[in-house]
Amino acid sequence: MSTFKTYLKILSAHKIYIVIYLILISSVGIISGLGSASPDMAEFRPASVSVAVIDRDGSRLSEALAAHAKDGNDAMDIPDDKLAIQDALARNTVSYLLVIPEGWGDALMDAAAAGTDAPPLETYISYQSGRGRLLDLEVTSYANALYGNAAVLGKDAEGIADAADSAWKESAATSLIAQKASPLPSSIVVAAEFSAYPIFASVTVCIAVLMAEVNRAPVKMRRLASPEPSRARSLALFAACTAVALIAWAWNFGLQAAILGRTAIADSPVQMAIVGAALLAYSLVSAAAGFLMGQLGCSENASNAIANILGMLFSFLGGGWTGLSLLPDSIIALAHFTPSYWSALAIEGASAMADATPAAAAPLLADIAICALFGLAFLLVGMVQGRTRSRAQTA
């Protein structure tokens, strides 16, 4: 116990690493989670689109078409100028721009009476949004409704527009289908995936610094000269490394649960438990990595550099900066060889669980186990390296 307390005193002498890596950087993940929080929806609401309509016709039918395109969307005013239209599309000011040519209303009624094709519309769709394409399909459907009504009602523009509006309001009813398991808030997922950086950096640096202090020649000589058995000293060192990992895990997951997941603890306890288990496994992997760095004899500066580089890399490959689905296949293939990828798979799988059953949780627990295997590999390599160094120094 005295040796364990000594190790904790060594760690407490380097509080600056705990403040920077654990407290400050982990708060960035919480802020990111708060920024990504989305309100719960009790009813279905179509997504709005930034839309602009340039009506060069001014007829009753063109007014009805323009009103329908703007209904429920974010209407923008764009001047009827070629450069202004190009600038709006290039800057992604609007997702959908509709230009109704002059004489379109009369041409539509004439085409309906003659049974010929309806006059075309000028449409511009932003390349950055799929919602503009969906709105274009809706506008085209409404224009077809006007055409069909004109074939029946003739030149009665008011009646044609009213009939189209009346028919459009009689749409199919929509409802939300509740999942058996309440989904996790997106803020929890964002914060948990980002925490791969502060957890790895804080745990790895603290343990590497501890190992460097313990392996200093004067300290090592005093340890070897003490009456305490070597087994007890090794257990004390292992307990200190584990304590660092548990503190980092408790701080990060505790903040996430307290600030972002207060309702999720009651509504989605199984999913939250899986997220906590994934972060715990990753924390233990970080402890094993710090142990390996200490056995390799890394200096304090080298430990800081390695912890920061690998921490940011693991956070990126674990989806902390961008979703895993957005990464190219080559990067995903590389991510398979990092522990953060497997912990992120468990976290994202928990957030998407439709039913909290053992069958649904089993693959996620397997991902957590794979993440833990990285820690076992780091630990074994570190033990071999430590034994090799010990023999070399003895010789």
GUBAKOL-208304 format. One record per atom (N, C-alpha, C, CB): residue in one letter; z, x, y. Coordinates in pm, whole numbers, plus 50000, padded with zeros to 5 digits. Atoms other than C-alpha are relative to their C-alpha. Last residue first. Glycine has a CB too. Example, Ala and Ser with C-alpha at 12.3 -4.5 7.8 and 13.67 -1.06 7.14 Angstrom:
2
S499944991849881S507145136749894S500734992350109S498585004150046A500005008949881A507805123049550A500005009050120A501254990150003
END
This chain:
395
A500634987850049A482775242849208A499955010750109A498594997149949T499064993750092T485265217449336T499465013349949T500314990749882Q498944993949920Q483055209549636Q501015007249912Q500704989450084A500564988649928A480035204149411A501065007150083A498864995350091R500204989050094R482035182549171R499475012450071R499034995849889S498684995050041S483285160549454S499885011849905S500814988849934R499454991949891R479815157649603R501345006049961R500154991650127T500804987749991T478375145949270T500545009250108T498534996650027R499604991450112R481225121149220R499245013250004R499754992949866G498664994849976G480645106749565G500475009349890G500984988650015Q500104989949895Q476905103849508Q501375006150029Q499414994050127V500654988150059V477445085949177V499925011250103V498594996449949M499034993950091M479925062149341M499435012649935M500424990049891G498954993449922G477555055549630G501025006849912G500684990150090V500604987749946V474655048449394V501035007850081V498774996750088L500174990650110L476835023849204L499415013250048L499124994049891L498704995150043L477985006549522L499875010549890L500874988449951F499494990749899F474495003349668F501315006349955F500194992850134A500844987950006A473224988049341A500475010450101A498524996450027L499624992650120L476144963849325L499205012949988L499794991449875G498714993649975G475504953549684G500465008249881G501044989750034F500274988949909F471844946849608F501295007750030F499364995050131L500444988650082L472974926149311L499635012050086L498814995949913A498824992150039A474894903549551A499615012249916A500984991449921C499514992949881C471624891749708C501175009049964C500414989950110I500964989049978I470284883449362I500415008250122I498564994550017A499724989750100A473444863149296A499075012050015A499884994249858I498804993049955I472974844149622I500355011349902I501184990250014D500394991749886D469414835249519D501195008250052D499434991350113A500744988650057A470734823249181A499535009450111A498784995049918L498994990750049L473274801649364L499355012249936L500934993049899L499434993649882L470384785949551L501095010049961L500564989550097P500924989749950P468504779049228P500555007550122P498664993850036A500144988650092A471634761849083A499015010650050A499564995249864A499274988349951A472394739849386A499775012449914A501474997050005A500584995649873A469734713549319A500665012850050A500124989150105A501384995750025A470654710248950A499355005150128A499174988449943P500024986750060P474354709649036P498595005249975P500764999849869T499725000450143T473734680049269T500025014249944T498954991249925A499054989450032A473844676849648A500444998849854A501234999450094D498945005650084D470704656049695D500905011449956D499404992349876A500075014649990A467994661149956A501114993449921A498654994949951M499605007150122M468864697750006M499964985050023M501415004349956A501045009650040A466874711650300A500374992149876A498705007249977S500285009149889S469754729450478S499004989249963S499485007950119A498865009049980A470964743950149A499744990150112A501275008050031G499985009750109G467524757850071G501154990250013G500085007149867E501035009949971E467374773850415E499924989649890E498645006850018I499615007549880I470714791050357I498984989150030I500165009550121A498905009050035A469904801349998A500404991450119A501205008049950L500545010350089L466524815450100L501084989949962L499415006449873A500695009849916A468214833350391A499384988949916A498925006850085S498975008249938S470624850250148S499384989350090S500985008750081W499455008950102W467664861449943W501144991550054W500475008149880Y501015010050039Y465774875350241Y500594990149901Y498765006849939S500005011049903S468884892450380S499004989249964S499715005450139P499005010350033P469304912950062P499974988150095P501385006050000T498854999349910T466014931650117T501004989049963T499564998750148F499214988250036F463304939249858F501185002050095F499125012449999H499385002250131H461794904249875H500915011649959H498924998049894A498675005949982A461214910550246A500714997549868A499894987050077L499044989449969L458334934050165L501424994550009L499625006950132A499904991650120A456384906149993A501005011450022A498625005749963I499165007450096I457184883050285I500185008149872I499374986349967I498614998449955I455804909350523I500954992849905I500174994650145S499624986050022S452534911450329S501455002650041S499065009350078D499664997850141D452294873550308D500455014449973D498814996649911P501154998050090P452404869550684P500465003449859P499085011150054L500294986050027L455574855750850L498795001349907L501235007049939L500944995049900L455554820450992L499625014649975L500584998650138S501315006050024S457134804450683S498945005150097S500094984950011L500674993050110L460044828750707L498604994649975L500844998949872G499925006350131G460924814351045G499255007749893G499474986050008T501095009750016T461254838251335T500064994549858T498615006550030W500764999849875W464084859751470W498824990449997W499515013950029G499125001549885G466744854551204G499284999350132G500975011150003G500315011949922G464224847750927G500874997950121G500104988149915G499265011650049G465724871850674G499784987550082G501455003249998L500565003750130L463074898250735L500744988349937L500035012049906F501395004649983F464044898651103F499424995249868F499135011350058S499955012849929S467804900351036S498604994350018S500685001650136F499585010250095F467254927350774F500054986250066F501385003549942L501085002050097L465254948151021L500364989049900L499695013149925M501075007649935M467794943151299M498864997249904M499485007450122G499485013249966G470644953951072G498944991350065G501195001150091L500055008450119L468614982450922L500514985950029L500825006249888I501395001550044I467944997551263I499904990649880I499395013749965N500755008249905N471404990951402N498584997649952N499965006850137A499505013750003A473275003251094A499224990950094A501484999650036I500465006550123I471105034251062I500434985549995I500545007449877A501465001749997A471595044051425A499504992649878A499315013750010N500365010049900N475335037751426N498514997350001N500445004550139S499605013150054S475815056451098S499654988950098S501504999849970A501005003950100A473825085851233A500324986449942A499915010549889N501235003649929N476035087251541N498914995549903N499495011850083E499765012649928E479205086351331E498754995450074E501165001650098S499134998749884S477925112751091S500164986550070S499455010450098C500635002949871C476455104150753C501025001450113C499394985850000G499544991049896G478155121650460G499364997850135G499765013949959L501104990949967L476145104950185L500375009750110L498774992050042Q500114990250108Q479405090350055Q498865009850024Q499804992949866G498864990949991G479975073450390G499945010849893G501294992549988M500234991249886M476475058950390M501135010050016M499844991850129L501044990450037L477035045350039L499735009950114L498704992849963F499404990650095F480325029050139F499005010849960F500504992549875G499164991049922G478605013350440G500685010449913G501054992150075A500914991149928A475904999250212A500795009850086A499034991850088A500504990150096A478584985449978A499055009850067A499294993049883A498904990950030A480284968350271A499565011049903A501194992449942S499864991249884S476954953750385S501135010149978S500274991950127V501114990550008V476404939750035V500095010150115V498634992650003L499614990350102L479874924150057L498905010449977L500334992949868S498954991549942S478894907650385S500455010649900S501204991550044Y500664990449911Y475644894850229Y501025009450064Y499204992650108A500714990350084A477584878749944A499335010750086A498964993049911L498994991650064L479924862450195L499355010649912L500974991349916L499544990249901L477004850150406L501075009249941L500544992950124A501114990849973A475424833550101A500415010850100A498784992250054A500124990850113A478764818749993A498885010150022A499754992249870G498884990649997G479334803750338G499935010249888G501304992649993V500244991049886V475854788450342V501115010450008V499924992050132I501084990950042I476454774449992I499685009850112I498744992049961A499434990450095A479814759950101A498955010049953A500604992649879M499254990349922M478164743950404M500635010649909M501094993150082Q500954991349931Q475604727350178Q500725010850081Q499094991850091V500644991550101V478334713849950V499035009850066V499264991549895P499114989250045P480464701250239P499355009449901P501244994349939S500774991750094S477624681850406S500865011549947S498715005650067D501185007150050D479114652550601D499265007849891D499054997250114A499655012750063A482664665350651A498804993349936A500614990750103I498944997350098I481894702050713I500374987249927I501235006150068A500614996450129A478604691950877A501055002849894A499105012250017T500365012350073T480444673651156T499435003249863T498994991850081R498795008150018R482204705251272R499704987149926R500634996750136G500015008050122G479154726651205G501234991549977G499845008949885L501275006550031L478114742951531L500074990249884L498975010349970I500765003749880I481324754151702I498784991649966I499575012550075A499175006249897A483934755651425A499194994950118A501035009950049A499455012750047A481594761351130A500774992950110A500915002449880Q501095009550025Q479514787651307Q500544986449957Q499065005549894L500555004449872L482574805051447L498914989549980L499445011950078G499005008449935G484234805851105G499524994850135G501295007650018F500085013450059F481054818450941F501024990650062F500215000749849N501315006049980N480844847851179N499934985849946N498925008549935W500285001749857W484534856551202W498674992750021W499985013750071A499155010749948A485334850050835A499714997550147A501485003449980W500465012950051W482364870950719W500804988550060W500114999649847A501305002949938A483214900350945A499474986549954A498985011049966I499755002949859I486874899050838I498694996450070I500665012150070L499435013549991L485914896150471L500274996250145L501294999149919A501045009850029A483604926350491A500524985850016A499465002049858V500954999849888V486264947550663V498914989549980V499365014050015A499355006749887A488844936850405A499084999550121A501315007050036T500125014450021T486474946350122T500614992250116T500684995949869C501415003649981C486154981550259C499794985049984C499115007749900A500284998849857A489934984350293A498564996150030A500295014250049A499405011449932A490464970949940A499735000350150A501514999649975F500825011850032F487994996249797F500544987650071F499964997749848L501254998649924L489805024349977L499094988149976L499295013049961A499675002249860A493155012049844A498765001050087A501065010050048L499825014449981L491715008949493L500324996850146L501124994849909S501335006350007S490415044549511S500104985050022S499345003049866R500724996649877R493795057549627R498624993450004R499865015250014A499425007949891A495565038449350A499295003050131A501505002950013R500425013950020R493225052949088R500514991250112R500494994849864S501355001349946S493755087849228S499484985749986S499045009749930P501104998250097P497455084449161P498644997850066P500174990349881E500645012750036E499805088049461E498855002449903E499494992750127P499665003850138P501805120449452P499324987149955P501494998549986S498995010550007S499965133149763S500284996349854S499554987550079A498674994150022A498145166549748A501104989549987A500345009450113L499944994250134L494725150549698L501385005749968L498955010949985R500095010750099R495215128250000R500135005449858R498674992550015R498725007050002R496455157250214R499994988849897R500344994450138M499024991250063M493435178150117M501364993249992M500115013250076K500235000150144K491075149250194K501015008749927K498585004649968V499525012750054V492555144650538V499864999749849V499244988250063P498535000649993P492185181650623P500574987249939P500445001050145A499284990450086A488615183450481A501524999150012A499565014050034R499764987649926R487245151750639R500915009249919R500624997150140N500604988450066N486265127250366N500105012950081N498554997249971V499314997450126V488665100150483V499485012749934V499844988149904E498654995149971E487385101950839E500735003949872E500804989350076A500144986749938A483755099550730A501365006050031A499164999150127M500294990450106M484615070950493M499865014150056M498714996149926L498804998350083L486255051450774L499785010649892L500404986749935V499074992049920V483265057551002V501295002649923V500324993050134A500544986449997A480915045250729A500915009250081A498585000050059I499714993650130I483155015050670I499475014349998I499394991849885C498554998350018C483185005051037C500325007449870C500704986450001V499514989549910V479455011651085V501495002549977V499754996150147T500524987050040T478394991950778T500575011250087T498485000150006V499394995750126V480634962150844V499565014149963V499644990249887S498554998249984S479714958351211S500645005549872S500664986950038A499704989049907A475974964351172A501495002750007A499454996950139F500374987150058F475534943250858F500415011550091F498495000549973I499214997450121I477494913550989I499695013849945I499734989249892P498634995949968P476054915451341P500855002949877P500684989450081Y499904987849918Y472434916351215Y501455003750030Y499244998150130A500294988550086A472544891450926A500115013150077A498604998749938S498784992350025S474224867751171S499795011549902S501094990949949F499874989149902F470764856751287F501195008949970F500134994250141E501044990150028E470224837150965E500075011650099E498614993650005A499704993250127A473564819350998A498975010749970A500064989849885A498894990749981A473044811251367A500305007949873A501254992550045V500414989449907V469594796151312V501115010450015V499654994050138V500974991350068V470664776651002V499615011750089V498744991949959I499284992350102I473764762551171I499065009949933I500634990649895S499244989649931S471754752051478S500775008749902S500964993750101S500854988149987S469274733551257S500745011450068S498734996750078P500624998449868P472034709351166P499185012850006P501085000050111L499244991649909L472574706150789L499325000450137L500155014349943P500554986749974P470974676850612P500885007850097P498574998950055S500264998349858S473174648050489S499475014150027S501274997350084A499164989549942A472814644150113A499625001850146A499845013349922K498725001250067K471484611949964K500995010350053K499845001549849Q499844991750118Q468744612950224Q501374997549937Q499845014950036A498854990950001A468234583750461A500045008049870A501314992250018I499415000350133I464774568650484I501105010549995I498925002649889L499574987150050L463934562250848L500654998349864L500975006850099S498564998750019S461984530950932S500305013949945S500554989049905T499564987150054T458534521751055T501515000249989T499505011750089A498624996449970A456924487751109A500355013349934A500974989049953A499095000650114A453144485851094A501395004750041A499475008749884S500074988550090S451344479451419S501024998649888S500245013050078E499635004950133E450854445651587E499865011249897E499124987849960K498545001850005K450924461551932K500464995149864K500434990150108W499354987150018W447414474751877W501524998749991W499635009450114A500134995750139A446014439851820A500735013249976A498525001649962S499225009050085S447384427452151S499945004249854S499484985750014D498574997249980D446114457752340D500864991449909D500394997750147A499724986950060A442624454152189A501485003550013A499155010950066A500035001550145A442524416752265A500325013249930A498634994849954D498785007150041D443654422652624D500064998549848D500074986250066A498854991049987A440954449252677A501284993449951A500165004550145I500164989050097I438144427352540I501225009250003I498715008150031G499645005050133G439394396752729G499905010849894G499124988449963E498565002749999E439344415453059E500464995349863E500354989450105A499264987450007A435904430152988A501504997849994A499665008750120D498675003149948D434354396252905D500885012449988D500634987949924K499764992549876K430764408752862K501374997350062K498934996850100G501084998149904G430364398352497G500445008350119G499474986750048L499725006949873L433484385852321L498925002050105L501325004650054V499655014150021V432494393951960V500104992550132V501324998949925A501055006250082A430624427051991A500254985249980A499915006949865A501165002749914A432924436352279A498874993549922A499515012950065N499735012249923N435934432352050N498824996450089N501275001750084G500045011650090G434464457451805G500254987050073G501015001649890Y501395002250042Y433694482552080Y499904987849910Y499455012549928L500695005849885L437174479352229L498554996649965L500045009650121A499525013849989A438654485151884A499354992950118A501544999750015N500725007950101N436424515651843N500454985450002N500225006049861A501355002149947A437814529052172A499164992149901A499335013450031Y499905010449897Y441344523652035Y498634997150061Y500985004250111S499775012950066S440494542651718S500084988750101S501285000449916T501275004050061T439024571351921T500134986449931T499535010649899V500865004549890V442174572752133V498654995449945V499805011350104E499505013049954E444304574451817E499134994450111E501455001350049L500315010050102L442204601951662L500454986150044L500665003749866D501445002349992D442374621551987D499574989749897D499235013249979L500235009449891L446154617151989L498524997050014L500565005550132L499545013250044L446354633251645L499774989650109L501485000449961R500995005150096R444234662551763R500384986149951R499855009649881G501165004349924G446474667352066G498924994449911G499455011550081R499755013649951R449494667651838R498844994850083R501294999650081G500635009650090G448084697651652G500204985850046G500545001749861S499245011950038S448914719751948S499194991249907S500424992250124Q498634996750039Q447964755352039Q500794988049949Q500725006050116Y500024993150129Y444164750952043Y501415003049950Y499215013150011S499424986649997S444484725252319S500015006049860S501434999550057I498754999350076I442134695652285I500505014450001I499804994949855Y499634985950010Y439374686352530Y501395000849937Y499965007150140T498614996950035T437674652552507T500185015049986T500414992849869E499764985649993E434514639352672E501485002549972E499595005850141L498964996149905L433754604252550L500115015250000L501384993349965P498994989750032P430584592652378P501015001850113P499335013349971P500184988149917P428744559452427P501125010149974P499964996250150A499235000649876A429064535452132A499775012850080A501504998249970D498814991649994D426274536151874D500684998950135D499655014649970T500284985550002T423874506751862T501325007850011T499035004050115G499694994550132G424524470451767G499695014749986G499264992549895A501234995950066A422724457052074A500235005449859A499295010450082A500915011550008A425704437152200A498735003549924A499654995150141A499445009650095A428124465152114A499094988049984A501394995450046A500204994750135A425884490852284A500554990449895A500685013749986D501425001150033D425714469752600D499735004949857D499155008150100M500315014150026M429494465252602M498544998149966M500374991450122L499335004050124L430064502652562L499674985549966L501525001850011A500794994750111A427454511552826A500614996049866A499885015250009D501195008450015D429204488453073D499155004749882D499165000250130G499615013650036G432524505853015G498804990949978G500904994250106W499645000850142W431104541253010W500324985749958W501195009149971G500785010250067G429284538053343G500354998149854G498575003350011E500375011349914E430714570753474E499094990549923E499305005050130P501184998749914P432074592953198P499754987450084P498775003049915I500795012150024I435684590053070I498795000350094I500864986950023V500895002849887V437214624953054V499134988049962V499125012550037L501055010050023L440184628852821L499224997750128L500604986749948L500625004149874L442424659652818L498814991149968L499565012550085Y501165008850020Y444854666352534Y499494995650136Y500364987649910S500434998950140S447494693452494S498754991849974S501124995449907V500105012850071V447904698252867V499565002749857V498994990350072T499285009749918T449094728153068T500014986449935T499394999150139N499315009550088N447994751152784N500874990450081N500875007549898R498564998149980R447114777953041R500844990949911R500354997750145A499704986050027A443524779852913A501505002850013A499235009050096L500074997550144L443274741952891L500375014449965L498604996949948A498945007850066A444524735953244A500015002549850A499824985150027D498724993449975D442344764253380D501144992949929D500295000750151Q499944987850080Q439214750353217Q501335007250016Q498855009450038I499915004050141I439864715853361I500125012349910I498784991549958A498645005150021A440594729853706A500214995949855A500284988150093L499084988650006L437414750853694L501434995549974L499935008050129K500244992450123K435294720453603K500975011749986K498575005149998D500734987949965D436824698353872D499885008649874D500715007850116D501305001550066D438144663153848D499095011450042D499354986250034P501155003349914P441644673953947P498704999249920P499865010450113I500934988749996I444314672953672I498834996150089I499525003949855D501115002049907D447334650053702D499175012750007D500534996050141M500174989449902M449604650953395M498804996650088M499805014049931A501265000249925A450864622153182A500005010850107A499784986150064D499734993749870D453654630352937D498685001150076D500675014049982N500244985749992N453094605852651N500335005250140N498555003349964G499064992650083G454384571452554G499845015050004G499884995549862D498835007550044D451314553852694D500875008349905D499564986949932K498804995349932K448984579052859K501284993549947K499884997350148A499834985750025A446114574552614A501295005350062A498805007850054H499574998350139H446554536652619H500235014849967H498954994149904A498605004350013A446464535452997A500515002049859A500144985350041A499164989949935A443264556153005A501484996449986A499635001450148L500004988150085L441574533152751L500905010950058L498575005449982A499215003150120A442604501952942A500095012249908A499394988149925E498595000549961E441384517053269E500904997149881E500204989350109S499564986149984S438084526453104S501465000750043S499125007350102L499874993950132L437674490652981L500475014550010L498674999349925R498825005750067R438414475253321R500205006649864R499854984849984S500175013750048S435924498653491S501284995249933S498814999049902G499265009649920G436824529153699G499834985749957G499605001350141D500655013150011D434094550353545D500684989750089D500004995149855R501135000149907R434994586053639R499314986450003R499015010749962D500795012350013D438434583153478D498914999950107D500904987350011I500865000549882I439974617753434I499044988349980I499215013650021V501185008650011V442864615053188V499265000350133V500394985449961A500615002849870A445564641253133A498734992149977A499695013350078V501365005349998V447904644252836V499554998050145V499924986649922S500424998349861S451084663152748S498514996750008S500295014550051V501024989849980V451974648252411V499725001150148V498694996749920S500815001349880S455004628152304S499085012050014S500894998550125A499904988449911A456274627851946A499064998250119A499665013149924P501134990650007P456464593151795P500185011450099P498684992750027R500684999449871R459974578251783R498855010049989R500995004150115F501224992049993F461564566551459F499404999350140F498974995249896E501235007850019E465124554051485E498815009250018E499944988050099A499635012050073A468654568151459A498794991149975A501084992250075M500855011549972M467564602951555M500414988449914M498525003449978D500275008550116D470164630751569D499204987850042D501314995749932P499225012250016P469844653751867P499614992249876P499854991250121S500835011749971S468384688651819S500844987549978S498734999749911A499475012750049A470344721151835A499114988650044A501444997850049S500945006250094S468164751751891S500474986649949S499765009249884G501285002749936G469944763452205G499004993049911G499415012650050L499805011049905L473364759752044L498694996350069L501055003850105G499835012450076G472194780951752G500194988150091G501175001249907S501325003850051S470884807951984S500074987049922S499425011249912I500755005249885I474234808152166I498604995749956I499915010650112I499455013249969I476044811651833I499244993750115I501505000950034G500455009450102G473744840151731G500504985950024G500445004649864V501415002749972V474364857852061V499434990149899V499175013149999S500055010949901S478104853852002S498574996850039S500825003850124S499915012850072S477664874451684S499994988350096S501254999649914I501315003250058I476424903251900I500044986949924I499545011349907L501045002449900L479504903352123L498684995849937L499795012550084I499695010949906I482234898451863I498824997150092I501235003550083L499525012350063L481134918051556L500144988650100L501325002449932Y500845005150108Y478914945751683Y500454986449949Y499985009849885I501445000249970I480384953452023I499224992749891I499475014350016V500285008149881V484054943951983V498504998750022V500665006350124I499715014150033I484354956351624I499644991150118I501484998249962Y501075004750087Y482634988851713Y500194985349963Y499925008549873I501205002249919I484954994152009I498854994849916I499605012850071K500165014349967K487974988951784K498734997250078K501204995150081H501415001449961H487585023851636H499694985350033H499055005149887A500254990049897A491285032951615A498564999750050A500325013949947S499555005449871S491845000151431S499805010050113S501474996149992L500975009949951L489705013351144L500394994650138L499884988449901I501214992549963I491875044351103I498944990450056I499435007649877K499724993549872K494975022451114K498795008050047K501235009149988L500115010249895L493475000450841L500295005950137L500964988449972Y501425002949980Y492935030950623Y499794989650110Y499364995149869T500574988649929T496535041250672T498524997950029T500205012949920K499645001649859K497675006450577K499455011550083K501534999350015F500815010949946F495735009450250F500304998050148F500274987049922T501354994749980T497335043250183T499094989550060T499415005149867S499964991349882S500795028650240S498635006050029S501035011249979M500005008349879M500005000050000M500005008650126M501214990750000
END
